[in-house]
């Protein structure tokens, strides 16, 4: 298990190495460290601009070798967003290290969690939070699948879908309270009165009666949150959604 001191030492080593890498045009700290919010369990998030786009893959490959050969990485995978490549590493110490690479022309703050520490960056529009309309649509879509899975006896998939209905409703609540809605990041920051409304939507077993109970509770939560953002839409959805869960 890594210690905070080991994590901070590795972060500084990586930043120093990036500053000395002739391919790198800019270095930024991202994630929680960019806003001074690290804790015992925080990972390392860094972003690198690459001066010559033709050398982007070369830079990613070289840094991948560095992470495996020098820093104990045991596996990695990529997440891509436009021209950005986010290479995510798992170290033997269980520390997660996320290294993002982008061509210099696209290297800049996509969100407030970006602090340039070396080189240059460009001004970019911040990514917008997911729209309530998409969350609502996904909520009723997962509800349709919840009903089908319960009726087909696919209890594991039913649990997944019911939980997804609940999570879309929670995301709507987070959005309403100005909290991060993606990946549950803002859920714990919701007022206790709001969180308590969702406790009944937790699936406690794979018994069919329990799945039906949790499904009804999840539908109730979804309709509550839709109503808080669009009463007319909630009224339109209430009949079909209530029908699904009974």
SEBAMAR-890685 format. One record per residue (C-alpha): residue in three letters; x, z, y. Coordinates in nm, 3 decimals, always signed. Example, Ala and Ser with C-alpha at 12.3 -4.5 7.8 and 13.67 -1.06 7.14 Angstrom:
   res         x         z         y
   ala    +1.230    +0.780    -0.450
   ser    +1.367    +0.714    -0.106
# end
This chain:
   res         x         z         y
   unk    +0.000    +0.000    +0.000
   unk    +0.141    -0.097    +0.339
   unk    +0.187    +0.154    +0.618
   unk    +0.097    +0.088    +0.983
   unk    +0.467    +0.108    +1.066
   unk    +0.549    -0.162    +0.808
   unk    +0.271    -0.380    +0.942
   unk    +0.389    -0.353    +1.302
   unk    +0.749    -0.418    +1.200
   unk    +0.646    -0.733    +1.013
   unk    +0.434    -0.851    +1.308
   unk    +0.737    -0.824    +1.538
   unk    +0.960    -1.000    +1.283
   unk    +0.716    -1.291    +1.261
   unk    +0.683    -1.317    +1.639
   unk    +1.061    -1.316    +1.681
   unk    +1.099    -1.584    +1.415
   unk    +0.829    -1.798    +1.578
   unk    +0.999    -1.776    +1.917
   unk    +1.318    -1.906    +1.755
   unk    +1.143    -2.191    +1.571
   unk    +1.196    -2.514    +1.764
   unk    +0.870    -2.657    +1.631
   unk    +0.664    -2.379    +1.787
   unk    +0.545    -2.429    +2.146
   unk    +0.339    -2.114    +2.180
   unk    +0.282    -1.781    +2.005
   unk    -0.029    -1.568    +2.040
   unk    -0.150    -1.241    +1.894
   unk    -0.511    -1.275    +1.785
   unk    -0.769    -1.051    +1.620
   unk    -0.796    -0.678    +1.680
   unk    -0.433    -0.639    +1.794
   unk    -0.494    -0.872    +2.087
   unk    -0.729    -0.613    +2.237
   unk    -0.547    -0.299    +2.123
   unk    -0.802    -0.211    +1.857
   unk    -0.587    -0.187    +1.543
   unk    -0.640    +0.092    +1.292
   unk    -0.495    +0.196    +0.956
   unk    -0.660    -0.098    +0.779
   unk    -0.600    -0.380    +1.027
   unk    -0.425    -0.698    +0.919
   unk    -0.186    -0.928    +1.108
   unk    -0.333    -1.222    +1.300
   unk    -0.101    -1.466    +1.479
   unk    -0.148    -1.816    +1.614
   unk    +0.120    -2.080    +1.665
   unk    +0.110    -2.396    +1.874
   unk    +0.311    -2.683    +1.727
   unk    +0.481    -2.905    +1.988
   unk    +0.482    -3.226    +1.782
   unk    +0.155    -3.284    +1.593
   unk    +0.345    -3.497    +1.342
   unk    +0.536    -3.184    +1.238
   unk    +0.230    -2.963    +1.190
   unk    +0.235    -2.984    +0.810
   unk    +0.610    -2.935    +0.807
   unk    +0.576    -2.617    +1.013
   unk    +0.297    -2.482    +0.792
   unk    +0.500    -2.553    +0.479
   unk    +0.812    -2.384    +0.619
   unk    +0.619    -2.074    +0.724
   unk    +0.448    -2.061    +0.387
   unk    +0.788    -2.056    +0.217
   unk    +0.897    -1.781    +0.454
   unk    +0.594    -1.566    +0.371
   unk    +0.643    -1.604    -0.005
   unk    +1.023    -1.587    -0.017
   unk    +1.088    -1.319    +0.244
   unk    +0.771    -1.115    +0.286
   unk    +0.617    -1.077    -0.059
   unk    +0.316    -1.310    -0.036
   unk    +0.148    -1.350    -0.374
   unk    -0.121    -1.603    -0.277
   unk    -0.256    -1.798    +0.018
   unk    -0.545    -2.028    +0.109
   unk    -0.652    -2.235    +0.409
   unk    -0.949    -2.230    +0.641
   unk    -0.971    -2.528    +0.876
   unk    -1.158    -2.554    +1.206
   unk    -1.109    -2.888    +1.377
   unk    -0.736    -2.939    +1.425
   unk    -0.662    -2.572    +1.354
   unk    -0.534    -2.461    +1.013
   unk    -0.567    -2.090    +0.932
   unk    -0.337    -2.003    +0.642
   unk    -0.431    -1.664    +0.500
   unk    -0.175    -1.471    +0.295
   unk    -0.209    -1.175    +0.060
   unk    +0.109    -0.967    +0.036
   unk    +0.213    -0.747    -0.257
   unk    +0.157    -0.447    -0.029
   unk    -0.212    -0.554    +0.005
   unk    -0.151    -0.649    +0.369
   unk    -0.335    -0.961    +0.485
   unk    -0.148    -1.194    +0.720
   unk    -0.336    -1.475    +0.894
   unk    -0.119    -1.745    +1.052
   unk    -0.305    -2.008    +1.252
   unk    -0.142    -2.340    +1.343
   unk    -0.266    -2.595    +1.598
   unk    -0.120    -2.893    +1.782
   unk    +0.004    -2.788    +2.126
   unk    -0.270    -2.995    +2.293
   unk    -0.535    -2.781    +2.114
   unk    -0.355    -2.446    +2.124
   unk    -0.549    -2.200    +2.336
   unk    -0.801    -1.919    +2.331
   unk    -1.112    -2.008    +2.132
   unk    -1.239    -1.651    +2.177
   unk    -1.148    -1.344    +2.384
   unk    -0.925    -1.219    +2.100
   unk    -0.621    -1.430    +2.197
   unk    -0.316    -1.297    +2.379
   unk    -0.031    -1.537    +2.450
   unk    +0.307    -1.370    +2.402
   unk    +0.540    -1.670    +2.419
   unk    +0.537    -2.035    +2.526
   unk    +0.234    -2.217    +2.658
   unk    -0.132    -2.263    +2.578
   unk    -0.417    -2.474    +2.713
   unk    -0.756    -2.372    +2.848
   unk    -1.030    -2.422    +2.592
   unk    -1.402    -2.346    +2.592
   unk    -1.474    -2.034    +2.388
   unk    -1.663    -2.082    +2.065
   unk    -2.028    -1.991    +2.108
   unk    -2.193    -1.726    +1.891
   unk    -2.438    -1.854    +1.631
   unk    -2.781    -1.929    +1.769
   unk    -3.078    -1.709    +1.684
   unk    -3.269    -2.019    +1.573
   unk    -3.016    -2.086    +1.297
   unk    -3.030    -1.725    +1.175
   unk    -3.408    -1.733    +1.167
   unk    -3.409    -2.061    +0.976
   unk    -3.159    -1.932    +0.723
   unk    -3.363    -1.614    +0.690
   unk    -3.678    -1.791    +0.576
   unk    -3.476    -2.035    +0.365
   unk    -3.316    -1.748    +0.175
   unk    -3.662    -1.593    +0.145
   unk    -3.794    -1.904    -0.029
   unk    -3.505    -1.890    -0.275
   unk    -3.557    -1.516    -0.325
   unk    -3.910    -1.572    -0.445
   unk    -3.806    -1.858    -0.677
   unk    -3.521    -1.656    -0.829
   unk    -3.742    -1.354    -0.895
   unk    -4.009    -1.569    -1.061
   unk    -3.750    -1.753    -1.272
   unk    -3.595    -1.428    -1.388
   unk    -3.261    -1.506    -1.224
   unk    -3.206    -1.149    -1.120
   unk    -2.843    -1.176    -1.003
   unk    -2.919    -1.475    -0.785
   unk    -3.231    -1.299    -0.660
   unk    -3.022    -1.001    -0.550
   unk    -2.789    -1.240    -0.365
   unk    -3.075    -1.415    -0.185
   unk    -3.260    -1.095    -0.091
   unk    -2.941    -0.953    +0.053
   unk    -2.894    -1.276    +0.247
   unk    -3.242    -1.239    +0.403
   unk    -3.151    -0.885    +0.509
   unk    -2.814    -0.996    +0.646
   unk    -2.970    -1.270    +0.861
   unk    -3.208    -1.012    +1.006
   unk    -2.915    -0.779    +1.072
   unk    -2.729    -1.064    +1.241
   unk    -3.030    -1.118    +1.467
   unk    -3.022    -0.747    +1.555
   unk    -2.651    -0.764    +1.631
   unk    -2.702    -1.069    +1.853
   unk    -2.984    -0.889    +2.036
   unk    -2.755    -0.592    +2.105
   unk    -2.464    -0.806    +2.221
   unk    -2.257    -0.731    +1.909
   unk    -2.065    -0.975    +1.686
   unk    -2.309    -1.129    +1.442
   unk    -2.070    -1.311    +1.208
   unk    -1.949    -1.155    +0.882
   unk    -2.126    -0.826    +0.955
   unk    -1.870    -0.730    +1.217
   unk    -2.123    -0.581    +1.456
   unk    -2.357    -0.419    +1.204
   unk    -2.201    -0.074    +1.212
   unk    -2.223    -0.072    +1.591
   unk    -2.602    -0.106    +1.588
   unk    -2.803    +0.199    +1.699
   unk    -2.888    +0.433    +1.414
   unk    -3.258    +0.374    +1.474
   unk    -3.206    +0.003    +1.409
   unk    -2.985    +0.050    +1.103
   unk    -3.232    +0.290    +0.947
   unk    -3.496    +0.014    +0.951
   unk    -3.283    -0.187    +0.710
   unk    -3.205    +0.078    +0.450
   unk    -3.512    -0.006    +0.248
   unk    -3.395    -0.367    +0.215
   unk    -3.096    -0.264    +0.002
   unk    -3.134    -0.380    -0.357
   unk    -3.078    -0.073    -0.577
   unk    -3.104    -0.229    -0.922
   unk    -3.179    -0.559    -1.096
   unk    -3.516    -0.437    -1.222
   unk    -3.775    -0.694    -1.124
   unk    -4.002    -0.437    -0.960
   unk    -3.708    -0.315    -0.753
   unk    -3.620    -0.672    -0.653
   unk    -3.976    -0.727    -0.535
   unk    -3.972    -0.401    -0.338
   unk    -3.643    -0.482    -0.165
   unk    -3.766    -0.836    -0.098
   unk    -4.077    -0.708    +0.079
   unk    -3.862    -0.474    +0.287
   unk    -3.621    -0.755    +0.377
   unk    -3.910    -0.977    +0.485
   unk    -4.045    -0.693    +0.700
   unk    -3.704    -0.654    +0.867
   unk    -3.674    -1.028    +0.927
   unk    -4.017    -1.048    +1.087
   unk    -3.942    -0.746    +1.307
   unk    -3.627    -0.909    +1.441
   unk    -3.784    -1.251    +1.486
   unk    -4.064    -1.083    +1.680
   unk    -3.815    -0.917    +1.912
   unk    -3.671    -1.253    +2.012
   unk    -3.975    -1.482    +1.978
   unk    -4.319    -1.327    +1.926
   unk    -4.489    -1.662    +1.889
   unk    -4.256    -1.774    +1.614
   unk    -4.294    -1.440    +1.437
   unk    -4.670    -1.485    +1.439
   unk    -4.631    -1.832    +1.286
   unk    -4.392    -1.709    +1.017
   unk    -4.575    -1.390    +0.927
   unk    -4.836    -1.547    +0.701
   unk    -4.606    -1.765    +0.488
   unk    -4.333    -1.501    +0.462
   unk    -4.574    -1.225    +0.369
   unk    -4.722    -1.456    +0.107
   unk    -4.376    -1.511    -0.042
   unk    -4.315    -1.142    -0.100
   unk    -4.653    -1.052    -0.254
# end
